[in-house]
Amino acid sequence: MEARTQLSRELSDTHTCRRDEDELISELKPVFQPQLYGSPGCETWSVCFSPDGTRFAWSAGYGIVRVLPWPLPSNLHATDSGTAEKVLDCLDTVWGMAFGPNVSNQVKSSRLDRKGQELLLATGLTNKTIKVWVVSSGKLLFNLTGHQSVVRDLVFTPNGNLTLVSASRDKTLRVWDLSKKGPPSRVLTGPEYWVYKCAVSPDSSLIASVCNLDSKVYLWSLRSFTFVRNLKYDCERSMVSCDFSSDGALLAVGSYHAATGWWLDLWDPYTADHLTKVTDCDLCVSTNVNLLTALTFSPVFPHLAFKDYKALQIWDMEQDRLVLESDLNRASGLCCGFHPQGSAIATGCRDGHVKFWRVPCLVPSLRHLCRATLRYSVSTFQVQALPLPKKILDFLTYRDLPKIKILHCTEHRS
C-alpha cells in the first residue's frame, strides 16, 4: 500500500499543457514506462467525462483511477477541496469506467429531479468485480460480484436511474440496479465469445453489444430483458466497439480484419438495415495493418469520432467531411470519449498518455436539431408511415447518407 500511495502522489504531478498544436488542449503523462508486452502496467483502457462535464476519470494504470476537475487546472493541488482530484485505488487493472447517474440531453430538458443524488463512478476490473465509488468523497460504495471473468465495459442508462449495464469476458451482460442492494437484476446470455463492448440507446430501451471474435452485433431489450436480434455481417471480422447516436436512430459499429483493415458501419437499430459502410483511405499502402481501436458519437453534433493506428478522426456526417484529424501516427490509442458538450475529446493510449483535443466549434443546423428531436421519440417505422415526400423521409431516417464512404487521409485528400 505504501508503494501505491507513493504512486498516487507522483501521478498528481503529471499534468502538462501544450500550446504548439492548435487542436491539442492538454495532456496527462504516466509516471512509469510501459512494462514488457503482455504484462499489465500503465495502459489507459478507459477515459470518460462526467455527465455534467465537470469531472474527468482516467484509468491511469496499475489499478489507479484519477478523477480530475475539468477543465484541468494548471496546478491540481491549488484548487479547493470541493474540486480537488480523487485518487481511487482499485487494486487491480481497470478496463471499463462509467459515471452515473447518466442523463441524456433529451432527459436533461425535462423536469427530472436529481437533487441529492451523488455522482458515482463504476470501475470494471480484471478480478471479475465492479467497484462503485462516491466521487465527492472517494469512498467505495459497492463491490459488485457475479461475473466469472474480466469486466470489460460499463455503461449507465441515460435516463437518470442508477441502472448499470456491464459486459464481461464471461460471455454475459449483466444489469444492476444500484438503488437496491444485492445481485444483478438480470443476466443476459447467448454470445459465444467475450463480450467486448456495450452501449445503451438514449431512450434506455435497447442494449447493443459486440464480442471480440463474433462477426455480428447483439441487440437486447432493456425493458423486457430479452434478446431482440442480431445485426449480421457476411464476412469474418474482429469486433471493436459500438455506440448509438444522440437520437438513437443510428448504431455505429467498428470492426477490422488483419488482411483488409477496418470498417465503420452505420445500422438502423429499428429495422436492422445496413445504411453506410465507412472505410479507411484506399490509397494508403498500410491499410491492411491500420486497425481500429475505438469509436464514439458526439452527444451534441452529428459527429462520429474514431481512433485507428494512424490518427484520431472526427467525421461530420451531415456535411460528409472530416472536421478533425489529429494524434497522427499514435499507434497505441485504446479509447476515446467526448465531453458532454461536444467541445473536446479525450484519447487514452497503451503507454498511459491521455490527450485532450479541441473539437471544432460548430453550430448545429436547424435540420439536424429537428431530426434529432423527432427521432429521439419516433421510431423508423413511425417515420416511414408519415405522409411526407421521400426526400424528407430519407433525411429523417438517415437514408440520405452515402452507401459507401472512403475517408481519405490528409496526404491523399483532394
C-alpha positions as a printed NumPy array, in Angstrom:
array([[  0.   ,   0.   ,   0.   ],
       [  2.924,   2.36 ,   0.662],
       [  4.089,   1.905,  -2.934],
       [  0.591,   2.663,  -4.248],
       [  0.343,   5.756,  -2.044],
       [  3.68 ,   6.971,  -3.394],
       [  2.482,   6.231,  -6.937],
       [ -0.705,   8.26 ,  -6.46 ],
       [  1.332,  11.219,  -5.161],
       [  3.687,  11.053,  -8.124],
       [  0.798,  10.81 , -10.57 ],
       [ -0.616,  14.077,  -9.26 ],
       [  2.315,  15.99 , -10.784],
       [  1.991,  14.648, -14.328],
       [ -0.384,  17.243, -15.8  ],
       [  1.153,  19.26 , -18.625],
       [ -0.203,  21.778, -21.131],
       [  0.702,  22.138, -24.802],
       [  0.237,  25.247, -26.945],
       [  2.261,  24.273, -30.002],
       [ -0.645,  22.457, -31.647],
       [ -3.955,  24.209, -32.228],
       [ -6.07 ,  21.112, -31.597],
       [ -4.246,  19.837, -28.506],
       [ -5.678,  21.293, -25.293],
       [ -3.624,  19.431, -22.691],
       [ -2.032,  16.113, -21.879],
       [ -1.656,  13.714, -18.958],
       [  1.52 ,  11.661, -18.83 ],
       [  2.227,   8.419, -16.973],
       [  4.946,   8.193, -14.344],
       [  6.344,   4.789, -15.266],
       [  7.336,   3.397, -18.652],
       [  5.253,   0.539, -20.064],
       [  6.285,  -2.924, -18.944],
       [  7.096,  -5.854, -21.198],
       [  4.483,  -6.635, -23.82 ],
       [  1.701,  -8.722, -22.349],
       [  2.276,  -7.539, -18.778],
       [ -0.287,  -5.304, -17.084],
       [  1.003,  -1.825, -16.457],
       [  0.242,   1.778, -17.262],
       [ -2.22 ,   1.199, -20.146],
       [ -5.115,   3.663, -20.262],
       [ -8.002,   1.329, -21.109],
       [-10.766,   3.811, -20.365],
       [-11.425,   7.565, -20.189],
       [-14.724,   9.353, -19.545],
       [-16.233,  12.708, -18.629],
       [-18.966,  13.08 , -16.028],
       [-22.481,  13.82 , -17.364],
       [-22.258,  17.463, -16.265],
       [-18.783,  17.852, -17.75 ],
       [-17.091,  18.941, -14.505],
       [-15.085,  15.756, -13.866],
       [-12.778,  13.569, -15.918],
       [-11.88 ,   9.982, -14.99 ],
       [ -8.595,   8.457, -16.105],
       [ -7.715,   4.78 , -15.797],
       [ -4.062,   5.565, -15.115],
       [ -2.731,   2.012, -14.92 ],
       [ -1.553,  -0.134, -12.029],
       [ -5.083,  -0.249, -10.613],
       [ -5.192,   3.518, -10.079],
       [ -8.039,   5.754, -11.267],
       [ -7.724,   9.512, -11.084],
       [-10.846,  11.682, -11.052],
       [ -9.836,  15.216, -12.01 ],
       [-11.733,  18.515, -12.217],
       [-12.457,  19.732, -15.738],
       [-11.108,  21.963, -17.186],
       [ -7.804,  20.719, -15.838],
       [ -6.295,  23.371, -13.552],
       [ -2.677,  24.416, -14.073],
       [ -1.949,  23.219, -10.542],
       [ -4.23 ,  20.392,  -9.487],
       [ -3.494,  20.964,  -5.787],
       [ -4.262,  24.675,  -5.885],
       [ -7.988,  24.043,  -6.152],
       [-10.262,  23.992,  -3.131],
       [-11.272,  20.723,  -1.533],
       [-14.59 ,  20.717,  -3.361],
       [-12.948,  20.361,  -6.769],
       [ -9.68 ,  18.598,  -5.911],
       [ -8.779,  15.366,  -7.642],
       [ -9.558,  11.973,  -6.149],
       [ -7.21 ,   9.005,  -6.453],
       [ -9.051,   5.667,  -6.345],
       [ -7.019,   2.527,  -5.67 ],
       [ -8.901,  -0.346,  -7.321],
       [ -6.146,  -2.892,  -6.509],
       [ -6.409,  -4.422,  -9.989],
       [ -6.327,  -3.488, -13.671],
       [ -9.229,  -1.202, -14.619],
       [-10.79 ,  -1.945, -18.026],
       [-14.085,  -0.061, -18.126],
       [-15.461,   3.01 , -16.343],
       [-18.771,   4.855, -16.274],
       [-20.145,   7.864, -14.417],
       [-23.661,   7.733, -13.073],
       [-26.401,   8.619, -12.824],
       [-26.222,   9.48 , -16.51 ],
       [-28.718,  11.764, -18.227],
       [-29.071,  12.258, -21.984],
       [-29.567,  15.736, -23.422],
       [-33.234,  14.957, -24.083],
       [-33.811,  13.925, -20.474],
       [-31.902,  16.967, -19.223],
       [-34.5  ,  19.178, -20.886],
       [-37.252,  17.505, -18.886],
       [-38.017,  18.143, -15.239],
       [-36.038,  15.236, -13.908],
       [-35.339,  15.808, -10.214],
       [-31.771,  14.792,  -9.422],
       [-31.378,  16.663,  -6.145],
       [-29.49 ,  14.73 ,  -3.525],
       [-28.059,  12.19 ,  -5.992],
       [-24.349,  11.611,  -5.553],
       [-22.105,  11.35 ,  -8.598],
       [-20.825,   7.776,  -8.817],
       [-18.019,   6.155, -10.789],
       [-18.201,   2.443, -11.637],
       [-14.977,   0.597, -12.471],
       [-14.747,  -2.846, -14.094],
       [-11.748,  -4.931, -13.05 ],
       [ -9.698,  -7.942, -14.075],
       [-10.659,  -9.734, -10.848],
       [-14.297, -10.124, -12.053],
       [-15.661,  -7.395,  -9.766],
       [-17.2  ,  -3.963, -10.253],
       [-16.253,  -1.303,  -7.733],
       [-18.619,   1.676,  -7.444],
       [-17.196,   4.832,  -5.866],
       [-18.701,   8.049,  -4.492],
       [-16.803,  10.715,  -6.411],
       [-17.165,  13.535,  -3.874],
       [-15.54 ,  11.533,  -1.073],
       [-13.552,   8.93 ,  -2.996],
       [-15.106,   6.209,  -0.836],
       [-16.062,   2.739,  -2.064],
       [-19.852,   2.355,  -2.125],
       [-20.372,  -1.108,  -3.669],
       [-18.275,  -4.104,  -4.562],
       [-20.421,  -5.958,  -7.124],
       [-19.682,  -9.631,  -7.708],
       [-21.179, -12.198, -10.048],
       [-19.163, -12.055, -13.247],
       [-16.887, -15.023, -13.825],
       [-14.184, -13.178, -15.774],
       [-12.825,  -9.713, -16.613],
       [-15.423,  -6.92 , -16.592],
       [-14.563,  -5.297, -19.905],
       [-17.097,  -2.465, -20.277],
       [-19.649,  -0.497, -18.258],
       [-22.426,   1.987, -19.071],
       [-25.14 ,   3.681, -17.01 ],
       [-28.544,   4.023, -18.65 ],
       [-29.046,   7.657, -19.785],
       [-32.425,   8.108, -18.076],
       [-31.076,   9.297, -14.729],
       [-31.692,   5.982, -12.983],
       [-28.986,   4.065, -11.161],
       [-29.103,   1.215, -13.67 ],
       [-25.695,  -0.114, -14.687],
       [-25.   ,  -2.458, -17.604],
       [-21.776,  -4.492, -17.563],
       [-20.085,  -6.559, -20.279],
       [-17.635,  -9.329, -19.45 ],
       [-15.306, -11.901, -20.878],
       [-17.547, -14.496, -19.233],
       [-19.779, -14.067, -22.339],
       [-22.603, -12.329, -20.47 ],
       [-24.059,  -8.89 , -19.886],
       [-25.498,  -8.037, -16.505],
       [-27.938,  -5.317, -15.495],
       [-27.554,  -3.896, -11.984],
       [-29.989,  -1.686, -10.079],
       [-27.718,   0.288,  -7.754],
       [-30.694,   1.719,  -5.897],
       [-31.073,  -1.751,  -4.416],
       [-28.511,  -3.939,  -2.75 ],
       [-27.99 ,  -7.467,  -3.965],
       [-27.182,  -9.455,  -7.108],
       [-27.806,  -8.193, -10.658],
       [-31.444,  -7.871, -11.622],
       [-30.841,  -9.645, -14.942],
       [-28.162, -11.736, -16.652],
       [-28.184, -11.674, -20.473],
       [-26.687, -14.785, -22.053],
       [-26.239, -16.003, -25.61 ],
       [-22.894, -14.795, -27.007],
       [-20.267, -17.497, -27.61 ],
       [-17.284, -15.171, -27.215],
       [-16.043, -12.461, -24.862],
       [-18.456,  -9.534, -24.693],
       [-16.106,  -6.691, -25.533],
       [-18.243,  -3.539, -25.601],
       [-21.817,  -2.466, -24.879],
       [-23.932,   0.654, -25.425],
       [-27.404,   1.788, -24.322],
       [-29.754,   3.759, -26.571],
       [-30.572,   7.351, -25.498],
       [-34.152,   6.377, -24.585],
       [-32.82 ,   3.468, -22.472],
       [-34.816,   0.899, -24.447],
       [-32.021,  -1.071, -26.163],
       [-28.635,  -2.537, -25.329],
       [-26.161,  -3.171, -28.131],
       [-23.112,  -5.36 , -27.59 ],
       [-20.258,  -6.802, -29.619],
       [-17.934,  -9.741, -28.994],
       [-14.283,  -9.768, -29.917],
       [-14.416, -12.692, -32.38 ],
       [-18.114, -12.786, -33.275],
       [-18.992, -11.213, -36.633],
       [-22.34 ,  -9.843, -35.501],
       [-23.978,  -7.339, -33.17 ],
       [-26.384,  -8.33 , -30.394],
       [-29.418,  -6.159, -29.619],
       [-31.296,  -6.623, -26.324],
       [-34.442,  -5.036, -24.944],
       [-33.701,  -3.199, -21.71 ],
       [-37.422,  -3.12 , -20.912],
       [-38.124,  -6.847, -21.146],
       [-34.504,  -8.081, -20.783],
       [-34.899, -10.246, -23.857],
       [-32.818, -10.781, -26.981],
       [-34.154,  -8.775, -29.949],
       [-31.986,  -9.606, -32.984],
       [-28.511,  -9.866, -34.457],
       [-27.045,  -7.487, -36.98 ],
       [-25.035,  -9.893, -39.116],
       [-22.04 ,  -9.451, -41.398],
       [-21.3  , -11.588, -44.407],
       [-17.56 , -11.874, -43.761],
       [-15.356, -12.672, -40.784],
       [-14.129,  -9.731, -38.74 ],
       [-12.981,  -8.762, -35.251],
       [-15.467,  -6.505, -33.488],
       [-14.134,  -3.43 , -31.704],
       [-16.885,  -1.174, -30.421],
       [-20.448,   0.109, -30.845],
       [-22.319,   3.291, -29.975],
       [-25.747,   4.858, -30.502],
       [-26.176,   8.327, -31.994],
       [-27.58 ,  11.001, -29.696],
       [-31.09 ,  10.492, -31.118],
       [-30.893,   6.683, -31.072],
       [-31.629,   6.41 , -34.788],
       [-28.171,   5.119, -35.7  ],
       [-25.899,   2.429, -34.335],
       [-22.228,   2.699, -35.276],
       [-20.167,  -0.489, -35.209],
       [-16.399,  -0.679, -35.6  ],
       [-14.558,  -3.799, -36.753],
       [-11.459,  -4.896, -38.635],
       [ -9.771,  -7.773, -40.395],
       [ -6.   ,  -8.193, -40.307],
       [ -5.853,  -8.676, -44.083],
       [ -8.066,  -5.808, -45.221],
       [ -8.146,  -3.147, -42.48 ],
       [-11.09 ,  -1.588, -40.66 ],
       [-14.752,  -0.754, -41.311],
       [-17.224,   1.587, -39.669],
       [-20.803,   0.504, -40.28 ],
       [-23.935,   2.531, -39.6  ],
       [-27.069,   0.488, -38.915],
       [-30.688,   1.345, -38.286],
       [-31.339,  -0.417, -34.939],
       [-35.101,  -0.414, -35.541],
       [-35.173,  -2.094, -38.949],
       [-31.738,  -3.797, -38.943],
       [-30.974,  -2.083, -42.259],
       [-27.316,  -1.515, -43.079],
       [-27.089,   2.16 , -44.066],
       [-23.452,   3.078, -44.611],
       [-20.05 ,   1.436, -44.81 ],
       [-17.135,   3.736, -43.951],
       [-13.644,   2.529, -44.868],
       [-10.063,   3.638, -44.434],
       [ -8.133,   5.543, -47.104],
       [ -7.831,   3.189, -50.085],
       [ -4.691,   4.947, -51.363],
       [ -2.58 ,   4.195, -48.302],
       [ -0.277,   1.189, -48.609],
       [ -0.643,   0.446, -44.893],
       [ -4.406,  -0.058, -44.913],
       [ -4.194,  -3.74 , -44.007],
       [ -2.197,  -3.02 , -40.839],
       [ -4.2  ,   0.032, -39.779],
       [ -6.601,  -1.339, -37.19 ],
       [ -9.496,   0.443, -35.491],
       [ -9.343,   0.715, -31.695],
       [-12.286,   2.889, -30.566],
       [-15.298,   4.913, -31.708],
       [-17.9  ,   7.196, -30.173],
       [-20.701,   9.544, -31.244],
       [-20.766,  13.175, -30.173],
       [-23.593,  13.835, -27.683],
       [-24.357,  17.158, -29.409],
       [-23.25 ,  17.301, -33.044],
       [-23.687,  14.836, -35.928],
       [-20.071,  13.782, -35.363],
       [-18.624,  10.274, -35.278],
       [-15.146,  10.037, -33.762],
       [-12.874,   7.041, -34.141],
       [ -9.272,   6.148, -33.346],
       [ -7.195,   3.925, -35.584],
       [ -3.465,   3.271, -35.741],
       [ -2.868,   6.38 , -37.855],
       [ -4.887,   9.142, -36.243],
       [ -7.89 ,  10.344, -34.289],
       [-10.537,  11.385, -36.802],
       [-13.947,  13.017, -36.457],
       [-16.384,  12.679, -39.344],
       [-19.219,  15.191, -39.684],
       [-21.982,  13.004, -41.11 ],
       [-24.225,  15.908, -42.128],
       [-21.525,  17.75 , -44.079],
       [-19.84 ,  14.472, -45.095],
       [-16.325,  15.612, -44.277],
       [-13.603,  15.202, -41.669],
       [-13.601,  18.087, -39.199],
       [-10.618,  16.831, -37.177],
       [ -7.607,  14.636, -37.888],
       [ -5.109,  14.667, -35.02 ],
       [ -2.874,  12.43 , -32.933],
       [ -1.168,  11.353, -36.157],
       [  0.819,   8.119, -36.125],
       [ -0.103,   7.424, -32.497],
       [ -0.352,   3.663, -32.921],
       [ -1.131,   2.866, -29.3  ],
       [ -4.541,   4.55 , -28.94 ],
       [ -7.03 ,   2.432, -26.99 ],
       [-10.053,   4.592, -26.15 ],
       [-11.723,   7.945, -26.712],
       [-14.564,   9.892, -25.15 ],
       [-16.396,  13.16 , -25.888],
       [-17.068,  15.915, -23.393],
       [-20.89 ,  16.112, -22.922],
       [-20.933,  19.493, -24.69 ],
       [-19.046,  18.029, -27.659],
       [-16.332,  20.703, -27.39 ],
       [-13.457,  18.359, -26.55 ],
       [-12.493,  14.735, -26.892],
       [-10.034,  12.679, -24.831],
       [ -7.918,   9.792, -26.091],
       [ -6.152,   7.18 , -23.977],
       [ -3.113,   5.192, -25.071],
       [ -1.336,   1.936, -24.326],
       [  1.652,   3.817, -22.962],
       [ -0.528,   5.604, -20.391],
       [ -0.813,   9.006, -22.051],
       [ -4.119,  10.884, -22.193],
       [ -4.547,  13.723, -24.664],
       [ -7.371,  16.245, -24.877],
       [ -8.26 ,  17.605, -28.302],
       [-10.327,  20.655, -29.166],
       [-13.274,  19.78 , -31.399],
       [-14.114,  22.471, -33.991],
       [-16.87 ,  24.688, -32.638],
       [-19.868,  24.356, -34.912],
       [-23.467,  25.496, -34.574],
       [-25.8  ,  22.522, -35.151],
       [-28.002,  23.143, -38.159],
       [-31.742,  23.571, -37.711],
       [-32.227,  20.496, -39.912],
       [-30.096,  18.388, -37.578],
       [-31.816,  19.702, -34.433],
       [-35.268,  18.985, -35.864],
       [-34.281,  15.472, -36.917],
       [-32.603,  14.687, -33.605],
       [-35.619,  15.906, -31.63 ],
       [-38.075,  13.907, -33.726],
       [-36.022,  10.711, -33.885],
       [-35.46 ,  10.55 , -30.144],
       [-39.133,   9.712, -29.626],
       [-40.241,   8.372, -33.03 ],
       [-39.088,   5.054, -34.476],
       [-38.09 ,   4.437, -38.087],
       [-41.348,   2.558, -38.724],
       [-43.391,   5.51 , -37.429],
       [-41.425,   7.994, -39.546],
       [-41.817,   5.901, -42.699],
       [-45.588,   5.904, -42.182],
       [-45.773,   9.704, -42.262],
       [-47.26 ,  11.317, -45.413],
       [-44.041,  13.143, -46.313],
       [-42.001,  13.421, -49.534],
       [-39.415,  10.677, -49.997],
       [-36.513,  13.113, -49.774],
       [-37.628,  14.258, -46.329],
       [-38.259,  10.672, -45.196],
       [-34.78 ,   9.677, -46.369],
       [-33.287,  12.538, -44.389],
       [-35.231,  11.711, -41.229],
       [-34.239,   8.038, -41.428],
       [-30.613,   8.718, -42.469],
       [-31.176,   7.015, -45.833],
       [-29.534,  10.029, -47.479],
       [-26.082,   9.08 , -46.183],
       [-23.634,   7.717, -48.792],
       [-23.797,   3.923, -49.001],
       [-20.023,   3.697, -49.107],
       [-17.746,   6.379, -47.696],
       [-13.96 ,   6.314, -48.073],
       [-12.24 ,   8.62 , -45.597],
       [ -9.077,   9.677, -47.355],
       [ -6.181,  10.723, -45.162],
       [ -4.644,  14.214, -45.254],
       [ -1.979,  13.117, -47.717],
       [ -4.454,  11.741, -50.263],
       [ -7.344,  14.131, -49.808],
       [ -8.04 ,  16.207, -52.904]])
